[in-house]
Amino acid sequence: MRAVWFSLCLFCACSVTAAVDLEKTMKEMAFEYKQAYDTKDGSNMTLHLERLIVLTEQAIQGNFAEDKAESFKHGLQQVLTQLQQAKTEAQHNNIEAAKSHLREVDTLRKDYHKQRKVSFWQLLFG
């Protein structure tokens, strides 16, 4: 069953067009992150991490502001690396090590969300 679900997720990820709804994807990522972090079972954590990896790959395909696209895609690649490492740890039932990688993902999220915010002065003067 898990293999079927994962295959379906990969199929969906492969059929993503350039019109990725980043806001929706990021909300789904936040949900899967919380589910992964809150679980105490390696197999359940692995399932949520697999979904999170697929969503991250979708987000990388999204449309970003031209001046920040490279930076954001680099950040998402870093997130993807941490998620893959967390998945490996979860598969070996090393929950605390996996959560350590998830905390790094959260740090990256905070850093890149700060870059995304536009200041009042930028809106006013461009």
N, CA, C and O of each residue as an XYZ file, in Angstrom:
504
protein
N       0.830     -1.196      0.000
C       0.000      0.000      0.000
C       0.866      1.249      0.000
O       0.602      2.205     -0.729
N       1.919      1.227      0.839
C       2.811      2.376      0.924
C       3.506      2.624     -0.411
O       3.694      3.769     -0.823
N       3.884      1.535     -1.081
C       4.554      1.673     -2.374
C       3.612      2.288     -3.397
O       4.036      3.095     -4.226
N       2.334      1.914     -3.346
C       1.348      2.482     -4.274
C       1.189      3.976     -4.017
O       1.167      4.772     -4.955
N       1.078      4.354     -2.744
C       0.931      5.768     -2.383
C       2.142      6.569     -2.844
O       2.002      7.646     -3.423
N       3.335      6.030     -2.581
C       4.557      6.726     -2.951
C       4.643      6.874     -4.465
O       5.042      7.927     -4.963
N       4.269      5.822     -5.207
C       4.275      5.893     -6.671
C       3.305      6.950     -7.173
O       3.606      7.687     -8.113
N       2.138      7.020     -6.541
C       1.151      8.029     -6.919
C       1.703      9.437     -6.674
O       1.543     10.333     -7.503
N       2.352      9.610     -5.526
C       2.950     10.920     -5.220
C       4.027     11.282     -6.239
O       4.105     12.428     -6.683
N       4.855     10.311     -6.608
C       5.897     10.576     -7.602
C       5.280     10.923     -8.952
O       5.768     11.815     -9.646
N       4.213     10.224     -9.326
C       3.530     10.523    -10.576
C       3.012     11.946    -10.568
O       3.165     12.676    -11.547
N       2.396     12.343     -9.456
C       1.882     13.710     -9.337
C       3.017     14.719     -9.409
O       2.879     15.773    -10.028
N       4.129     14.399     -8.782
C       5.272     15.317     -8.782
C       5.841     15.464    -10.183
O       6.272     16.551    -10.569
N       5.846     14.380    -10.947
C       6.396     14.432    -12.297
C       5.493     15.203    -13.247
O       5.966     15.767    -14.233
N       4.197     15.231    -12.957
C       3.272     15.907    -13.855
C       3.028     17.370    -13.471
O       2.144     18.021    -14.026
N       3.802     17.873    -12.535
C       3.644     19.259    -12.101
C       4.121     20.185    -13.213
O       5.176     19.966    -13.809
N       3.354     21.194    -13.476
C       3.752     22.187    -14.466
C       4.401     23.352    -13.740
O       4.541     23.337    -12.517
N       4.790     24.344    -14.491
C       5.436     25.517    -13.902
C       4.477     26.285    -12.995
O       4.910     27.119    -12.201
N       3.192     26.012    -13.107
C       2.196     26.743    -12.328
C       1.945     26.068    -10.979
O       0.813     25.700    -10.664
N       2.994     25.911    -10.196
C       2.871     25.337     -8.860
C       2.284     26.394     -7.941
O       2.753     27.532     -7.916
N       1.270     26.023     -7.194
C       0.681     26.927     -6.208
C       1.565     26.861     -4.964
O       1.376     25.996     -4.109
N       2.516     27.764     -4.868
C       3.490     27.729     -3.786
C       2.858     27.883     -2.414
O       3.291     27.242     -1.457
N       1.857     28.711     -2.308
C       1.222     28.919     -1.005
C       0.572     27.619     -0.520
O       0.741     27.229      0.635
N      -0.157     26.967     -1.393
C      -0.803     25.704     -1.045
C       0.251     24.635     -0.734
O       0.123     23.900      0.244
N       1.269     24.556     -1.551
C       2.329     23.566     -1.346
C       3.025     23.788     -0.018
O       3.305     22.834      0.707
N       3.306     25.043      0.304
C       3.988     25.344      1.563
C       3.102     24.999      2.765
O       3.604     24.545      3.794
N       1.802     25.209      2.641
C       0.889     24.841      3.731
C       0.883     23.323      3.923
O       0.887     22.833      5.053
N       0.873     22.592      2.824
C       0.921     21.135      2.903
C       2.251     20.680      3.507
O       2.298     19.721      4.277
N       3.328     21.380      3.148
C       4.635     21.056      3.708
C       4.640     21.269      5.221
O       5.181     20.451      5.965
N       4.044     22.353      5.664
C       3.993     22.639      7.100
C       3.212     21.541      7.827
O       3.604     21.117      8.915
N       2.120     21.085      7.236
C       1.325     20.026      7.849
C       2.135     18.732      7.950
O       2.172     18.101      9.006
N       2.778     18.341      6.856
C       3.565     17.101      6.850
C       4.758     17.203      7.801
O       5.129     16.227      8.454
N       5.348     18.385      7.870
C       6.463     18.596      8.804
C       6.001     18.333     10.233
O       6.658     17.611     10.984
N       4.877     18.918     10.599
C       4.358     18.748     11.957
C       4.038     17.288     12.236
O       4.344     16.771     13.310
N       3.419     16.626     11.262
C       3.095     15.211     11.427
C       4.362     14.379     11.607
O       4.412     13.492     12.459
N       5.371     14.664     10.811
C       6.642     13.925     10.913
C       7.309     14.182     12.260
O       7.794     13.255     12.909
N       7.330     15.430     12.669
C       8.026     15.786     13.910
C       7.310     15.218     15.134
O       7.962     14.846     16.110
N       5.997     15.147     15.095
C       5.227     14.698     16.252
C       5.158     13.181     16.402
O       4.769     12.685     17.460
N       5.526     12.443     15.369
C       5.422     10.990     15.458
C       6.586     10.398     16.256
O       7.673     10.971     16.325
N       6.330      9.263     16.840
C       7.352      8.571     17.626
C       7.736      7.239     16.982
O       8.501      6.460     17.551
N       7.195      6.990     15.789
C       7.414      5.738     15.084
C       8.178      5.996     13.784
O       7.787      6.853     12.991
N       9.253      5.263     13.570
C      10.093      5.456     12.392
C       9.356      5.259     11.081
O       9.576      6.014     10.134
N       8.478      4.249     11.003
C       7.785      4.003      9.736
C       6.770      5.108      9.431
O       6.632      5.516      8.278
N       6.061      5.593     10.448
C       5.137      6.718     10.228
C       5.907      7.970      9.865
O       5.487      8.717      8.980
N       7.030      8.214     10.532
C       7.831      9.389     10.213
C       8.333      9.295      8.776
O       8.332     10.290      8.052
N       8.758      8.114      8.364
C       9.245      7.928      6.995
C       8.155      8.267      5.984
O       8.430      8.919      4.977
N       6.941      7.841      6.236
C       5.826      8.133      5.339
C       5.616      9.643      5.187
O       5.456     10.142      4.073
N       5.616     10.363      6.306
C       5.433     11.822      6.248
C       6.635     12.489      5.576
O       6.470     13.461      4.838
N       7.814     11.984      5.821
C       9.007     12.556      5.191
C       8.994     12.323      3.684
O       9.427     13.190      2.924
N       8.505     11.170      3.240
C       8.402     10.921      1.800
C       7.446     11.928      1.155
O       7.725     12.457      0.080
N       6.341     12.181      1.808
C       5.389     13.186      1.291
C       6.032     14.566      1.279
O       5.862     15.331      0.330
N       6.761     14.872      2.322
C       7.420     16.171      2.433
C       8.488     16.340      1.353
O       8.661     17.432      0.812
N       9.188     15.278      1.048
C      10.199     15.323     -0.015
C       9.530     15.607     -1.359
O      10.021     16.430     -2.132
N       8.419     14.934     -1.641
C       7.697     15.165     -2.897
C       7.216     16.615     -2.979
O       7.340     17.258     -4.021
N       6.673     17.119     -1.884
C       6.194     18.513     -1.869
C       7.343     19.493     -2.056
O       7.187     20.503     -2.742
N       8.483     19.210     -1.461
C       9.651     20.085     -1.617
C      10.117     20.093     -3.067
O      10.474     21.141     -3.605
N      10.113     18.927     -3.693
C      10.485     18.856     -5.108
C       9.506     19.651     -5.970
O       9.908     20.271     -6.955
N       8.235     19.635     -5.607
C       7.241     20.442     -6.324
C       7.526     21.931     -6.121
O       7.468     22.718     -7.066
N       7.831     22.304     -4.890
C       8.076     23.714     -4.578
C       9.273     24.246     -5.362
O       9.276     25.402     -5.786
N      10.276     23.415     -5.553
C      11.452     23.838     -6.324
C      11.057     24.240     -7.736
O      11.707     25.092     -8.342
N       9.997     23.634     -8.266
C       9.531     23.931     -9.623
C       8.669     25.198     -9.697
O       8.260     25.610    -10.782
N       8.401     25.800     -8.563
C       7.524     26.963     -8.513
C       8.126     28.204     -9.151
O       9.319     28.264     -9.450
N       7.269     29.183     -9.349
C       7.702     30.469     -9.892
C       8.056     31.395     -8.735
O       7.234     31.661     -7.858
N       9.279     31.874     -8.750
C       9.760     32.783     -7.724
C      10.103     34.115     -8.376
O      10.317     34.192     -9.586
N      10.153     35.159     -7.561
C      10.593     36.461     -8.068
C      11.978     36.273     -8.679
O      12.843     35.616     -8.100
N      12.172     36.854     -9.847
C      13.421     36.657    -10.589
C      14.668     36.945     -9.765
O      15.659     36.221     -9.856
N      14.617     37.998     -8.966
C      15.805     38.396     -8.204
C      16.104     37.451     -7.036
O      17.212     37.472     -6.499
N      15.130     36.621     -6.633
C      15.336     35.729     -5.495
C      15.217     34.254     -5.847
O      15.398     33.398     -4.981
N      14.917     33.945     -7.096
C      14.660     32.560     -7.503
C      15.845     31.655     -7.185
O      15.667     30.581     -6.610
N      17.023     32.069     -7.545
C      18.201     31.234     -7.314
C      18.409     30.966     -5.818
O      18.695     29.838     -5.416
N      18.266     31.992     -5.021
C      18.438     31.852     -3.577
C      17.392     30.914     -2.976
O      17.729     30.048     -2.169
N      16.130     31.079     -3.364
C      15.067     30.245     -2.815
C      15.218     28.786     -3.253
O      15.004     27.870     -2.459
N      15.583     28.578     -4.500
C      15.780     27.208     -4.983
C      16.960     26.549     -4.274
O      16.930     25.354     -3.979
N      17.987     27.332     -4.006
C      19.131     26.817     -3.243
C      18.674     26.418     -1.838
O      19.063     25.364     -1.333
N      17.860     27.249     -1.216
C      17.351     26.950      0.117
C      16.499     25.692      0.123
O      16.596     24.873      1.037
N      15.663     25.538     -0.901
C      14.828     24.337     -0.984
C      15.674     23.088     -1.223
O      15.330     22.002     -0.757
N      16.775     23.244     -1.947
C      17.686     22.111     -2.126
C      18.313     21.717     -0.787
O      18.492     20.533     -0.503
N      18.643     22.715      0.027
C      19.178     22.428      1.358
C      18.130     21.711      2.210
O      18.452     20.775      2.942
N      16.888     22.152      2.112
C      15.792     21.506      2.830
C      15.672     20.060      2.366
O      15.542     19.149      3.184
N      15.717     19.853      1.064
C      15.599     18.511      0.502
C      16.705     17.596      1.030
O      16.446     16.440      1.364
N      17.917     18.101      1.104
C      19.037     17.319      1.644
C      18.768     16.918      3.088
O      18.976     15.765      3.464
N      18.306     17.870      3.898
C      18.005     17.575      5.304
C      16.877     16.555      5.427
O      16.921     15.677      6.288
N      15.866     16.674      4.564
C      14.747     15.733      4.603
C      15.190     14.324      4.221
O      14.745     13.346      4.821
N      16.059     14.224      3.232
C      16.552     12.908      2.834
C      17.383     12.276      3.950
O      17.311     11.068      4.173
N      18.162     13.087      4.642
C      18.938     12.579      5.776
C      18.010     12.171      6.920
O      18.244     11.157      7.579
N      16.962     12.956      7.154
C      15.985     12.620      8.189
C      15.287     11.311      7.843
O      15.050     10.479      8.719
N      14.962     11.129      6.575
C      14.296      9.896      6.144
C      15.190      8.688      6.396
O      14.722      7.656      6.875
N      16.465      8.813      6.077
C      17.412      7.717      6.326
C      17.441      7.372      7.811
O      17.413      6.199      8.184
N      17.496      8.395      8.651
C      17.513      8.154     10.106
C      16.201      7.514     10.570
O      16.213      6.610     11.405
N      15.087      7.975     10.038
C      13.786      7.420     10.420
C      13.666      5.958      9.995
O      13.090      5.141     10.714
N      14.207      5.638      8.834
C      14.170      4.257      8.361
C      14.958      3.333      9.291
O      14.651      2.146      9.405
N      15.975      3.889      9.953
C      16.760      3.115     10.924
C      16.213      3.294     12.346
O      16.842      2.888     13.324
N      15.036      3.907     12.436
C      14.346      4.149     13.703
C      15.156      5.025     14.671
O      15.006      4.919     15.888
N      16.010      5.885     14.118
C      16.760      6.874     14.901
C      15.938      8.164     14.937
O      16.244      9.130     14.239
N      14.905      8.161     15.750
C      13.936      9.257     15.775
C      14.578     10.578     16.170
O      14.322     11.600     15.533
N      15.400     10.576     17.199
C      16.011     11.838     17.645
C      16.957     12.404     16.590
O      17.009     13.620     16.405
N      17.698     11.554     15.901
C      18.577     12.032     14.829
C      17.742     12.610     13.681
O      18.100     13.632     13.096
N      16.630     11.947     13.369
C      15.741     12.447     12.313
C      15.165     13.803     12.716
O      15.085     14.716     11.895
N      14.764     13.931     13.981
C      14.208     15.204     14.450
C      15.258     16.310     14.426
O      14.927     17.479     14.231
N      16.507     15.947     14.621
C      17.586     16.934     14.532
C      17.637     17.525     13.117
O      17.800     18.734     12.950
N      17.498     16.672     12.109
C      17.462     17.161     10.724
C      16.212     17.998     10.477
O      16.256     18.988      9.746
N      15.102     17.600     11.088
C      13.873     18.389     10.936
C      14.003     19.765     11.587
O      13.459     20.747     11.083
N      14.718     19.833     12.695
C      14.952     21.154     13.318
C      15.799     22.031     12.399
O      15.606     23.245     12.350
N      16.721     21.432     11.683
C      17.521     22.182     10.712
C      16.629     22.694      9.574
O      16.818     23.807      9.083
N      15.673     21.889      9.169
C      14.702     22.314      8.146
C      13.933     23.531      8.652
O      13.715     24.483      7.903
N      13.525     23.502      9.905
C      12.791     24.626     10.481
C      13.653     25.883     10.508
O      13.156     26.977     10.243
N      14.928     25.739     10.823
C      15.846     26.881     10.811
C      15.951     27.462      9.403
O      15.904     28.679      9.219
N      16.092     26.592      8.422
C      16.153     27.054      7.028
C      14.857     27.758      6.637
O      14.882     28.787      5.962
N      13.738     27.207      7.058
C      12.440     27.816      6.756
C      12.380     29.238      7.292
O      11.976     30.163      6.586
N      12.782     29.403      8.537
C      12.745     30.736      9.148
C      13.660     31.711      8.408
O      13.280     32.854      8.153
N      14.862     31.258      8.065
C      15.814     32.122      7.356
C      15.269     32.567      6.000
O      15.356     33.744      5.650
N      14.717     31.642      5.251
C      14.241     31.978      3.910
C      12.923     32.731      3.932
O      12.648     33.504      3.015
N      12.111     32.531      4.941
C      10.875     33.312      5.054
C      11.193     34.767      5.366
O      10.464     35.662      4.939
N      12.271     35.016      6.108
C      12.690     36.401      6.365
C      13.064     37.082      5.050
O      12.744     38.252      4.841
N      13.740     36.354      4.166
C      14.145     36.918      2.871
C      12.937     37.192      1.986
O      12.961     38.105      1.160
N      11.885     36.406      2.157
C      10.702     36.543      1.315
C       9.916     37.800      1.622
O       9.303     38.389      0.732
N       9.931     38.210      2.865
C       9.136     39.368      3.272
C       9.681     40.642      2.628
O      10.889     40.869      2.567
N       8.770     41.441      2.163
C       9.116     42.709      1.529
C       8.868     43.815      2.545
O       7.813     43.874      3.177
N       9.848     44.682      2.688
C       9.681     45.765      3.652
C       8.713     46.831      3.118
O       8.459     46.916      1.916
N       8.194     47.620      4.022
C       7.305     48.721      3.672
C       7.998     49.662      2.695
O       7.376     50.145      1.749
N       9.280     49.924      2.920
C      10.031     50.878      2.090
C      10.241     50.322      0.690
O      10.236     51.081     -0.279
N      10.425     49.014      0.567
C      10.574     48.407     -0.749
C       9.264     48.522     -1.529
O       9.273     48.768     -2.736
N       8.154     48.344     -0.842
C       6.861     48.485     -1.522
C       6.642     49.917     -1.992
O       6.118     50.165     -3.078
N       7.062     50.856     -1.138
C       6.847     52.255     -1.430
C       7.754     52.763     -2.552
O       7.307     53.487     -3.441
N       9.037     52.374     -2.502
C      10.016     52.932     -3.442
C      10.556     51.931     -4.444
O      11.369     52.296     -5.294
N      10.133     50.693     -4.370
C      10.554     49.691     -5.345
C      11.838     49.074     -5.120
O      12.258     48.220     -5.901
